[in-house]
Amino acid sequence: MFAYVCLGANDLARAAAFYDATLATLGLSRCDTGDEPNWEDWAGWGTYEDGGRKQDALWVCVPFDRAPATAGNGTMIALKAKSWKQVDDFHAAALAHGGASEGAPGLRLQYNPDFYAAYVRDPDGNKLAVVCRGFTSPQLPKS
């Protein structure tokens, strides 16, 4: 459904450091836009290929109009995790890199018996959820 999602940032370097740390816990790395001009106010994570013709990415940017970036009331982006550990690691990385907790990792039985999630705000106040589905207890590490 989505080609990409974009969030505003007031301090791109601070936002990039936050997202580098948190999205790495989900196996996501920075998009390579090195062959293209005009990306100095943007940073993205996920898939960005062939000049954006193939894209599934989360971007942060300085707003085009140069007005302050603001978080939307009721706006939240949910990211997919493959394990409860990824949810836990994402939450910890967010707090260690200037984010704020909006809900510690845990099962949210009010949604579904397998809905394990955490909620954070990035340094600009954007709300993020990270969700793992398909398990009702922690996954054991594979030996």
TIMI-159551 format. One line per field, with one value per residue: residue number from 1; residue in three letters; x negated, y negated, z of N, C-alpha, C, O in turn. Coordinates in nm, 2 decimals. Layout:
BEGIN
lummar c(NUM,...) .
lumse c(ALA,...) .
nc1 c(X,...) .
nc2 c(Y,...) .
nc3 c(Z,...) .
cac1 c(X,...) .
cac2 c(Y,...) .
cac3 c(Z,...) .
cc1 c(X,...) .
cc2 c(Y,...) .
cc3 c(Z,...) .
oc1 c(X,...) .
oc2 c(Y,...) .
oc3 c(Z,...) .
This chain:
BEGIN
lummar c(1,2,3,4,5,6,7,8,9,10,11,12,13,14,15,16,17,18,19,20,21,22,23,24,25,26,27,28,29,30,31,32,33,34,35,36,37,38,39,40,41,42,43,44,45,46,47,48,49,50,51,52,53,54,55,56,57,58,59,60,61,62,63,64,65,66,67,68,69,70,71,72,73,74,75,76,77,78,79,80,81,82,83,84,85,86,87,88,89,90,91,92,93,94,95,96,97,98,99,100,101,102,103,104,105,106,107,108,109,110,111,112,113,114,115,116,117,118,119,120,121,122,123,124,125,126,127,128,129,130,131,132,133,134,135,136,137,138,139,140,141,142,143) .
lumse c(MET,PHE,ALA,TYR,VAL,CYS,LEU,GLY,ALA,ASN,ASP,LEU,ALA,ARG,ALA,ALA,ALA,PHE,TYR,ASP,ALA,THR,LEU,ALA,THR,LEU,GLY,LEU,SER,ARG,CYS,ASP,THR,GLY,ASP,GLU,PRO,ASN,TRP,GLU,ASP,TRP,ALA,GLY,TRP,GLY,THR,TYR,GLU,ASP,GLY,GLY,ARG,LYS,GLN,ASP,ALA,LEU,TRP,VAL,CYS,VAL,PRO,PHE,ASP,ARG,ALA,PRO,ALA,THR,ALA,GLY,ASN,GLY,THR,MET,ILE,ALA,LEU,LYS,ALA,LYS,SER,TRP,LYS,GLN,VAL,ASP,ASP,PHE,HIS,ALA,ALA,ALA,LEU,ALA,HIS,GLY,GLY,ALA,SER,GLU,GLY,ALA,PRO,GLY,LEU,ARG,LEU,GLN,TYR,ASN,PRO,ASP,PHE,TYR,ALA,ALA,TYR,VAL,ARG,ASP,PRO,ASP,GLY,ASN,LYS,LEU,ALA,VAL,VAL,CYS,ARG,GLY,PHE,THR,SER,PRO,GLN,LEU,PRO,LYS,SER) .
nc1 c(-0.08,-0.19,-0.44,-0.64,-0.71,-0.72,-0.87,-0.89,-1.18,-1.36,-1.62,-1.83,-2.06,-2.05,-1.81,-1.87,-2.08,-1.92,-1.74,-1.92,-2.02,-1.78,-1.64,-1.83,-1.80,-1.60,-1.70,-1.72,-1.88,-2.05,-1.93,-2.07,-2.14,-2.34,-2.40,-2.24,-2.12,-2.04,-1.96,-2.04,-1.89,-1.76,-1.71,-1.70,-1.56,-1.55,-1.42,-1.54,-1.57,-1.69,-1.66,-1.44,-1.22,-1.18,-1.08,-1.05,-1.04,-1.13,-1.15,-1.32,-1.31,-1.40,-1.15,-1.00,-0.90,-1.05,-0.95,-0.90,-0.93,-0.66,-0.49,-0.22,0.10,0.24,0.12,-0.07,-0.33,-0.36,-0.60,-0.73,-0.84,-1.04,-1.07,-1.02,-1.25,-1.36,-1.17,-1.21,-1.48,-1.46,-1.31,-1.48,-1.70,-1.59,-1.53,-1.79,-1.89,-1.78,-1.50,-1.16,-0.97,-0.66,-0.52,-0.62,-0.79,-0.57,-0.30,0.00,0.29,0.54,0.56,0.48,0.40,0.14,0.01,-0.26,-0.42,-0.59,-0.60,-0.72,-0.85,-1.01,-1.30,-1.18,-0.93,-0.76,-0.54,-0.61,-0.54,-0.65,-0.60,-0.54,-0.40,-0.24,-0.34,-0.30,-0.45,-0.79,-1.04,-1.27,-1.63,-1.79,-1.99) .
nc2 c(0.12,-0.13,-0.35,-0.49,-0.63,-0.94,-1.14,-1.45,-1.63,-1.83,-1.85,-1.71,-1.55,-1.45,-1.31,-1.12,-0.98,-0.86,-0.70,-0.54,-0.38,-0.26,-0.14,0.04,0.24,0.38,0.49,0.31,0.08,-0.22,-0.40,-0.42,-0.70,-0.81,-0.85,-1.04,-1.38,-1.64,-1.53,-1.62,-1.71,-1.49,-1.15,-0.80,-0.47,-0.13,0.01,-0.13,-0.17,-0.19,-0.46,-0.52,-0.39,-0.13,-0.10,-0.09,-0.24,-0.42,-0.76,-1.05,-1.40,-1.75,-1.98,-2.08,-2.34,-2.47,-2.54,-2.47,-2.12,-1.92,-1.69,-1.48,-1.48,-1.19,-1.05,-0.77,-0.55,-0.21,0.04,0.35,0.62,0.92,1.08,1.10,1.01,0.83,0.63,0.56,0.48,0.26,0.08,0.03,-0.08,-0.31,-0.46,-0.50,-0.67,-0.92,-0.91,-0.87,-0.67,-0.54,-0.33,-0.04,0.26,0.54,0.78,0.70,0.77,0.68,0.62,0.86,1.20,1.25,1.01,0.84,0.56,0.24,-0.11,-0.43,-0.77,-0.96,-1.18,-1.42,-1.40,-1.23,-0.95,-0.61,-0.27,0.07,0.39,0.73,1.02,1.34,1.50,1.62,1.64,1.58,1.62,1.88,1.87,1.99,2.28) .
nc3 c(0.00,0.08,-0.06,0.07,0.39,0.55,0.80,0.98,1.08,1.31,1.37,1.18,1.19,1.46,1.45,1.25,1.39,1.59,1.44,1.30,1.51,1.62,1.41,1.31,1.49,1.39,1.16,0.95,0.73,0.63,0.35,0.03,-0.14,-0.28,-0.55,-0.64,-0.67,-0.43,-0.17,0.07,0.30,0.39,0.52,0.50,0.56,0.48,0.19,-0.11,-0.43,-0.77,-0.83,-0.67,-0.78,-0.69,-0.38,-0.03,0.23,0.53,0.59,0.72,0.73,0.69,0.70,0.39,0.37,0.55,0.79,1.15,1.23,1.33,1.55,1.47,1.63,1.73,1.53,1.43,1.35,1.28,1.31,1.19,1.37,1.40,1.62,1.98,2.11,1.92,1.95,2.22,2.20,2.02,2.17,2.38,2.25,2.14,2.38,2.46,2.27,2.28,2.26,2.39,2.61,2.54,2.61,2.75,2.63,2.58,2.60,2.45,2.53,2.50,2.23,2.08,2.15,2.07,2.04,2.07,2.17,2.17,2.25,2.14,2.14,1.90,1.90,1.80,1.87,1.72,1.71,1.74,1.69,1.76,1.66,1.72,1.60,1.62,1.82,2.15,2.37,2.48,2.23,2.20,2.18,1.89,1.88) .
cac1 c(0.00,-0.27,-0.57,-0.73,-0.66,-0.82,-0.85,-0.97,-1.29,-1.41,-1.77,-1.84,-2.17,-2.00,-1.71,-1.94,-2.14,-1.81,-1.69,-2.03,-2.02,-1.66,-1.60,-1.93,-1.75,-1.50,-1.77,-1.71,-2.00,-2.03,-1.91,-2.18,-2.10,-2.46,-2.41,-2.13,-2.14,-1.93,-1.92,-2.11,-1.80,-1.68,-1.78,-1.60,-1.60,-1.47,-1.45,-1.53,-1.65,-1.65,-1.60,-1.31,-1.12,-1.15,-1.09,-0.97,-1.13,-1.09,-1.24,-1.31,-1.36,-1.37,-1.03,-1.02,-0.87,-1.14,-0.88,-0.94,-0.86,-0.58,-0.43,-0.07,0.17,0.31,0.04,-0.17,-0.38,-0.40,-0.71,-0.72,-0.95,-1.03,-1.08,-1.01,-1.38,-1.37,-1.09,-1.28,-1.60,-1.42,-1.27,-1.60,-1.78,-1.51,-1.56,-1.94,-1.93,-1.70,-1.36,-1.09,-0.88,-0.51,-0.47,-0.73,-0.75,-0.48,-0.18,0.12,0.39,0.66,0.56,0.48,0.32,0.00,-0.03,-0.37,-0.46,-0.64,-0.57,-0.82,-0.85,-1.15,-1.34,-1.10,-0.79,-0.68,-0.51,-0.64,-0.52,-0.72,-0.50,-0.57,-0.28,-0.26,-0.39,-0.23,-0.56,-0.92,-1.11,-1.40,-1.73,-1.82,-2.12) .
cac2 c(0.00,-0.25,-0.35,-0.53,-0.71,-1.05,-1.22,-1.57,-1.64,-1.96,-1.83,-1.58,-1.46,-1.39,-1.22,-1.01,-0.89,-0.79,-0.60,-0.44,-0.29,-0.19,-0.06,0.14,0.36,0.45,0.53,0.21,-0.01,-0.35,-0.40,-0.48,-0.80,-0.88,-0.88,-1.14,-1.51,-1.70,-1.45,-1.66,-1.73,-1.36,-1.03,-0.70,-0.34,-0.03,0.03,-0.24,-0.12,-0.23,-0.60,-0.52,-0.31,-0.03,-0.16,-0.06,-0.30,-0.53,-0.88,-1.17,-1.51,-1.88,-2.01,-2.15,-2.48,-2.51,-2.56,-2.36,-1.99,-1.89,-1.55,-1.48,-1.42,-1.07,-0.99,-0.67,-0.45,-0.08,0.11,0.49,0.70,1.06,1.14,1.02,0.95,0.71,0.52,0.51,0.40,0.14,-0.01,-0.01,-0.17,-0.44,-0.53,-0.53,-0.76,-1.05,-0.88,-0.86,-0.56,-0.56,-0.20,0.06,0.39,0.64,0.83,0.62,0.87,0.61,0.63,1.00,1.28,1.25,0.87,0.80,0.43,0.13,-0.24,-0.53,-0.89,-0.99,-1.31,-1.52,-1.37,-1.14,-0.83,-0.49,-0.14,0.18,0.49,0.87,1.10,1.48,1.57,1.59,1.64,1.54,1.72,1.93,1.86,2.12,2.32) .
cac3 c(0.00,0.09,-0.12,0.17,0.50,0.58,0.92,0.98,1.18,1.33,1.37,1.10,1.25,1.58,1.41,1.18,1.49,1.66,1.35,1.27,1.62,1.65,1.29,1.30,1.57,1.30,1.04,0.85,0.72,0.56,0.21,-0.05,-0.23,-0.32,-0.70,-0.67,-0.60,-0.35,-0.06,0.19,0.41,0.40,0.55,0.49,0.60,0.42,0.05,-0.20,-0.55,-0.91,-0.82,-0.60,-0.85,-0.60,-0.25,0.09,0.32,0.63,0.57,0.80,0.66,0.73,0.62,0.27,0.38,0.65,0.92,1.24,1.22,1.45,1.55,1.45,1.73,1.68,1.42,1.47,1.25,1.34,1.24,1.21,1.43,1.38,1.75,2.10,2.13,1.84,2.01,2.34,2.16,1.96,2.28,2.46,2.16,2.14,2.50,2.47,2.17,2.28,2.25,2.52,2.61,2.54,2.65,2.76,2.56,2.65,2.53,2.45,2.52,2.46,2.09,2.04,2.24,2.02,2.00,2.16,2.12,2.25,2.19,2.17,2.07,1.86,1.95,1.75,1.92,1.64,1.78,1.67,1.76,1.70,1.69,1.68,1.60,1.59,1.94,2.28,2.47,2.42,2.14,2.25,2.08,1.82,1.92) .
cc1 c(-0.09,-0.40,-0.67,-0.65,-0.76,-0.77,-0.94,-1.07,-1.34,-1.56,-1.79,-1.95,-2.12,-1.90,-1.77,-2.01,-2.04,-1.77,-1.79,-2.03,-1.90,-1.63,-1.71,-1.88,-1.65,-1.56,-1.76,-1.83,-1.96,-2.02,-2.03,-2.12,-2.22,-2.47,-2.31,-2.16,-2.02,-1.88,-1.98,-2.02,-1.72,-1.77,-1.67,-1.65,-1.50,-1.52,-1.44,-1.63,-1.60,-1.59,-1.47,-1.20,-1.08,-1.18,-1.00,-1.05,-1.06,-1.20,-1.21,-1.37,-1.33,-1.25,-1.06,-1.00,-0.96,-1.08,-0.92,-0.86,-0.78,-0.52,-0.28,0.00,0.26,0.23,-0.06,-0.20,-0.42,-0.49,-0.70,-0.85,-0.93,-1.04,-1.05,-1.14,-1.40,-1.29,-1.16,-1.40,-1.57,-1.39,-1.39,-1.69,-1.72,-1.54,-1.70,-1.98,-1.83,-1.55,-1.30,-0.99,-0.74,-0.44,-0.58,-0.69,-0.67,-0.37,-0.07,0.24,0.52,0.67,0.57,0.39,0.17,-0.05,-0.13,-0.42,-0.53,-0.61,-0.67,-0.78,-0.99,-1.18,-1.26,-0.95,-0.71,-0.66,-0.54,-0.59,-0.61,-0.64,-0.55,-0.44,-0.32,-0.31,-0.32,-0.33,-0.69,-0.98,-1.24,-1.51,-1.76,-1.97,-2.20) .
cc2 c(-0.13,-0.24,-0.39,-0.61,-0.82,-1.12,-1.34,-1.57,-1.78,-1.96,-1.70,-1.49,-1.39,-1.28,-1.10,-0.92,-0.81,-0.67,-0.50,-0.34,-0.20,-0.10,0.05,0.27,0.44,0.50,0.43,0.11,-0.13,-0.33,-0.47,-0.57,-0.87,-0.92,-0.99,-1.27,-1.54,-1.61,-1.50,-1.68,-1.60,-1.25,-0.92,-0.56,-0.24,-0.01,-0.09,-0.20,-0.18,-0.37,-0.61,-0.45,-0.18,-0.08,-0.11,-0.11,-0.40,-0.64,-0.98,-1.28,-1.64,-1.92,-2.10,-2.30,-2.54,-2.56,-2.45,-2.23,-1.97,-1.75,-1.57,-1.41,-1.31,-1.00,-0.89,-0.59,-0.33,-0.01,0.26,0.55,0.85,1.14,1.05,0.95,0.83,0.60,0.47,0.43,0.27,0.03,-0.06,-0.11,-0.31,-0.52,-0.58,-0.64,-0.88,-1.03,-0.87,-0.74,-0.61,-0.43,-0.09,0.19,0.48,0.68,0.73,0.71,0.81,0.60,0.77,1.07,1.28,1.12,0.82,0.67,0.34,0.00,-0.34,-0.66,-0.92,-1.13,-1.43,-1.50,-1.28,-1.00,-0.71,-0.37,-0.03,0.30,0.63,0.95,1.25,1.57,1.53,1.60,1.61,1.66,1.76,1.91,1.99,2.16,2.38) .
cc3 c(0.00,0.00,-0.02,0.28,0.53,0.71,0.92,1.10,1.19,1.34,1.30,1.15,1.37,1.54,1.34,1.28,1.56,1.57,1.31,1.38,1.63,1.53,1.27,1.38,1.49,1.17,0.93,0.85,0.63,0.41,0.14,-0.15,-0.29,-0.46,-0.74,-0.60,-0.51,-0.23,0.07,0.32,0.44,0.44,0.55,0.52,0.53,0.28,-0.04,-0.32,-0.67,-0.90,-0.76,-0.67,-0.77,-0.46,-0.15,0.20,0.42,0.61,0.68,0.72,0.73,0.64,0.51,0.29,0.49,0.78,1.02,1.22,1.35,1.43,1.54,1.57,1.68,1.57,1.48,1.36,1.33,1.25,1.28,1.27,1.41,1.51,1.86,2.13,2.05,1.90,2.13,2.30,2.10,2.07,2.35,2.38,2.15,2.26,2.51,2.37,2.16,2.27,2.39,2.51,2.62,2.58,2.64,2.68,2.65,2.56,2.55,2.43,2.48,2.30,2.03,2.13,2.20,1.99,2.10,2.10,2.22,2.17,2.23,2.10,2.03,1.92,1.91,1.79,1.83,1.71,1.69,1.76,1.69,1.75,1.64,1.70,1.58,1.71,2.06,2.40,2.40,2.34,2.20,2.14,2.02,1.85,1.80) .
oc1 c(-0.05,-0.46,-0.78,-0.53,-0.88,-0.66,-1.05,-1.04,-1.36,-1.63,-1.78,-1.93,-2.15,-1.90,-1.74,-2.01,-2.06,-1.76,-1.76,-2.04,-1.91,-1.59,-1.67,-1.91,-1.63,-1.50,-1.79,-1.89,-1.85,-2.09,-2.08,-2.06,-2.21,-2.55,-2.30,-2.21,-1.92,-1.76,-1.98,-2.07,-1.61,-1.89,-1.56,-1.77,-1.38,-1.64,-1.33,-1.75,-1.49,-1.48,-1.39,-1.09,-0.97,-1.30,-0.88,-1.13,-0.95,-1.32,-1.10,-1.47,-1.24,-1.25,-1.14,-1.08,-0.95,-1.15,-0.96,-0.74,-0.83,-0.50,-0.22,-0.04,0.34,0.28,-0.13,-0.12,-0.49,-0.47,-0.66,-0.96,-0.82,-1.01,-1.06,-1.14,-1.45,-1.33,-1.17,-1.43,-1.64,-1.43,-1.40,-1.74,-1.79,-1.57,-1.73,-2.09,-1.80,-1.48,-1.37,-0.93,-0.70,-0.32,-0.62,-0.57,-0.69,-0.34,-0.05,0.29,0.61,0.78,0.66,0.30,0.08,-0.15,-0.10,-0.47,-0.52,-0.60,-0.70,-0.71,-1.08,-1.10,-1.26,-0.86,-0.59,-0.76,-0.49,-0.61,-0.64,-0.62,-0.60,-0.38,-0.43,-0.33,-0.28,-0.29,-0.70,-0.96,-1.32,-1.48,-1.76,-2.05,-2.31) .
oc2 c(-0.22,-0.13,-0.34,-0.65,-0.79,-1.15,-1.33,-1.50,-1.85,-2.06,-1.59,-1.37,-1.27,-1.17,-0.98,-0.80,-0.69,-0.56,-0.38,-0.22,-0.08,0.02,0.15,0.38,0.56,0.55,0.47,0.08,-0.13,-0.25,-0.57,-0.53,-0.98,-1.01,-1.02,-1.27,-1.47,-1.62,-1.43,-1.68,-1.61,-1.24,-0.95,-0.54,-0.27,-0.01,-0.16,-0.21,-0.23,-0.40,-0.71,-0.44,-0.14,-0.11,-0.09,-0.04,-0.45,-0.61,-0.99,-1.26,-1.65,-1.90,-2.19,-2.38,-2.66,-2.61,-2.34,-2.24,-2.00,-1.70,-1.66,-1.30,-1.33,-0.90,-0.93,-0.55,-0.33,0.00,0.29,0.52,0.89,1.26,0.92,0.83,0.73,0.48,0.35,0.33,0.17,-0.08,-0.18,-0.21,-0.41,-0.64,-0.69,-0.70,-0.93,-1.13,-0.87,-0.72,-0.70,-0.42,-0.06,0.21,0.49,0.62,0.68,0.71,0.87,0.59,0.80,1.01,1.32,1.11,0.77,0.67,0.36,0.00,-0.35,-0.66,-0.90,-1.19,-1.53,-1.58,-1.26,-0.95,-0.70,-0.37,-0.05,0.32,0.64,0.94,1.28,1.69,1.41,1.58,1.62,1.77,1.67,1.94,2.10,2.07,2.42) .
oc3 c(-0.07,-0.01,-0.02,0.25,0.53,0.73,0.88,1.20,1.09,1.31,1.37,1.15,1.38,1.60,1.36,1.27,1.59,1.61,1.29,1.35,1.65,1.55,1.20,1.35,1.53,1.08,0.81,0.95,0.57,0.35,0.19,-0.25,-0.35,-0.50,-0.86,-0.49,-0.51,-0.20,0.17,0.43,0.50,0.41,0.60,0.51,0.53,0.25,-0.03,-0.30,-0.68,-0.96,-0.78,-0.62,-0.78,-0.43,-0.18,0.26,0.40,0.62,0.73,0.65,0.81,0.52,0.52,0.23,0.52,0.87,0.97,1.18,1.46,1.32,1.60,1.61,1.59,1.52,1.58,1.27,1.42,1.13,1.39,1.21,1.40,1.51,1.84,2.17,2.10,1.90,2.15,2.36,2.13,2.07,2.38,2.43,2.15,2.25,2.57,2.38,2.05,2.26,2.49,2.40,2.70,2.58,2.53,2.66,2.77,2.45,2.66,2.32,2.42,2.25,1.95,2.19,2.28,1.91,2.21,1.98,2.34,2.05,2.35,2.00,2.11,1.98,1.97,1.76,1.87,1.77,1.58,1.88,1.57,1.87,1.52,1.81,1.52,1.69,2.07,2.51,2.28,2.37,2.24,2.03,2.09,1.84,1.81) .
